[in-house]
Amino acid sequence: MNARDLQDYLNARIPLSCAMAVEVLAASGATGVELAAPLAPNINHRDTVFGGSASAVAILAAWSVLFLGLRAAGRAGRIVIRRNTMSYQRPIGGDFTASASPPDATAWSRAVAALDRGRPARIHASATLRCAGETVGVLEGEFVILPVPQ
């Protein structure tokens, strides 16, 4: 699945991505995901990005890297966020990006093995927010991948 395919999937299946004008810049289960979002549809009363929008884009990036990893591994599963922590280093005053790298190989192998046994898999994923080339926030998330009958 390439960036355009992921963009189409998110637009069709996660409508909030359209409302927030999220654009997929890069999409790979092996190397990571990068999403971009403009300030205008995500603005708050202080003319910066609304914290909920920033968090949503970060979660979407982390979710997407797991989704692409499942696709690449030929596995099916429902990915849901279990918990997360969002840290903001400073207000986001313009268009911004969220990037997420794949989980480490050991954690990913354990998750796939759990799915192969028909069990839910817990896995950590993180995303970094950047604006004007600087890190402005970090998401640490725990996701659960629920097996689906095939």
C-alpha positions in Angstrom: 0.0 0.0 0.0 1.5 3.3 -1.0 0.8 6.8 0.3 -2.1 7.5 -2.1 -3.8 4.1 -1.2 -3.4 5.0 2.5 -4.8 8.4 1.9 -7.9 7.0 0.2 -8.3 4.4 2.9 -8.2 7.0 5.7 -10.5 9.4 3.9 -13.1 6.6 3.4 -12.8 4.8 6.7 -11.8 7.6 9.2 -13.8 10.6 8.1 -12.1 12.9 10.7 -8.9 12.7 8.6 -10.9 14.5 5.8 -12.2 17.2 8.1 -8.7 17.8 9.4 -7.3 17.9 5.9 -4.7 15.2 6.7 -2.4 14.3 3.8 -0.3 11.2 3.7 3.3 12.1 2.7 4.9 8.7 3.2 3.5 5.3 3.9 5.5 2.2 4.6 5.1 -0.6 7.2 8.9 -1.1 7.0 10.1 2.5 7.3 7.2 4.5 8.7 4.4 6.9 8.1 4.4 10.7 7.8 1.2 12.7 7.8 0.7 16.4 7.3 -2.1 18.7 8.5 -2.6 22.4 7.9 -3.3 24.9 10.6 -6.6 26.3 9.1 -9.0 23.4 9.8 -7.2 22.6 13.1 -7.0 26.1 14.6 -8.0 27.1 18.1 -8.9 30.4 19.6 -5.2 31.4 20.1 -4.4 30.9 16.3 -2.4 27.7 17.1 -3.3 24.1 16.5 -6.0 22.8 18.8 -4.5 20.2 21.1 -7.1 17.6 20.2 -6.3 17.9 16.5 -2.6 17.5 17.2 -3.3 14.4 19.3 -5.6 13.0 16.7 -3.1 13.4 13.9 -0.4 11.8 16.0 -2.7 8.8 16.9 -3.5 8.5 13.2 0.1 8.3 12.3 0.9 5.6 14.9 -2.3 3.7 14.0 -1.3 3.9 10.3 2.1 2.4 10.8 0.6 -0.6 12.6 -2.1 -0.9 9.9 0.6 -1.0 7.1 2.6 -3.5 9.1 -0.3 -5.8 9.3 -0.9 -5.5 5.6 2.7 -6.2 4.8 2.7 -9.2 7.1 -0.4 -10.6 5.4 -2.4 -10.4 8.7 -5.8 -9.1 9.5 -6.7 -7.4 12.7 -8.7 -4.5 14.3 -6.3 -1.9 15.6 -7.6 0.2 18.6 -5.9 2.6 20.9 -5.9 1.4 24.5 -4.1 4.4 26.1 -1.8 7.2 25.2 0.2 10.1 26.6 0.6 13.3 24.5 3.4 15.7 25.4 3.5 19.1 23.9 6.8 21.0 23.8 5.3 24.2 22.6 2.2 25.6 20.8 2.0 24.6 17.1 1.7 27.9 15.1 1.5 26.5 11.6 1.1 23.5 9.3 2.5 20.4 11.0 3.5 16.8 10.5 3.2 13.6 12.5 5.7 10.8 11.8 5.6 7.3 13.2 8.2 4.5 12.9 7.4 0.8 13.0 7.7 -0.9 16.4 10.9 -2.8 17.1 11.2 -6.2 15.4 10.9 -8.2 18.7 7.7 -6.5 19.8 6.3 -6.8 16.3 7.1 -10.6 16.2 5.4 -11.1 19.5 2.3 -9.2 18.3 2.1 -11.3 15.1 2.6 -14.5 17.0 -0.3 -13.6 19.4 -2.6 -12.9 16.4 -1.5 -16.2 14.8 -2.8 -17.9 18.0 -6.1 -16.0 17.7 -5.2 -13.8 20.7 -5.2 -10.0 21.0 -1.8 -8.3 20.7 -0.7 -5.3 22.7 1.9 -3.1 21.0 3.5 0.3 21.6 3.7 2.9 18.9 4.8 6.5 19.1 4.6 9.5 16.8 6.5 12.8 16.7 4.9 16.1 15.8 6.9 18.7 13.9 6.3 22.3 12.9 8.8 24.4 10.9 11.4 21.6 11.3 11.2 21.5 15.1 9.7 18.8 17.3 6.6 20.2 19.0 5.0 17.1 20.5 5.4 13.4 21.1 2.7 10.7 21.4 3.3 7.5 23.3 0.6 5.0 22.7 -0.4 1.5 23.5 -2.6 -0.2 20.9 -4.4 -3.5 20.8 -4.7 -5.5 17.7 -7.8 -7.7 17.9 -7.8 -10.8 15.7 -10.5 -11.2 13.1 -11.7 -14.6 11.9 -10.3 -15.3 8.4 
